[in-house]
Amino acid sequence: MVEFDPGDPESIVAGIVDAVSAVAEIDPVEMEPLYRTVDPDALSGVLRPPNAGRPRQGDIRVSFEMLGLEVTVWSYGRVHVSE
């Protein structure tokens, strides 16, 4: 499990790449780019905290497959990768 700063889009992407590369045992530089699997901007937009004054209605969880692995990302700042 990898943690990231949900308010920082770059941290979200880095967290996903770090988690997938660790489980797949592959250098992140050698991995297929994340954008070929999921739109990083859209994913960051969904997971980022809401604007001030707009409470989140529960946590958001997004799951997708990458490199044959199940990737789950939570809006509170965690990434879990499983085979």
C-alpha positions, 0 to 999 in steps of 0.5 A: 500500500502506498500513500499520497497527498490527495490534494496534489495531482502529481502525488496521486500519479506518483503514488500509483506508479510507485505502487504498481512498479513495486508489485510488478517488480519493474522499474517505473521508467520501463513501465507503460505510461499511466495515461495509456491505462487511465486519464491521470487528470480525470483521476486526479479530478475525481480524487482531489478534495472538494472545494471549500464549503462543499463536504465530500459525501464519503470516500471515493474509490477508483479501481482499474487494471494495469499490467495485469494488476488490480489497482485501487485508489482511495480519495483519502490518499491510498493506493493498493495493488494486487495480483 
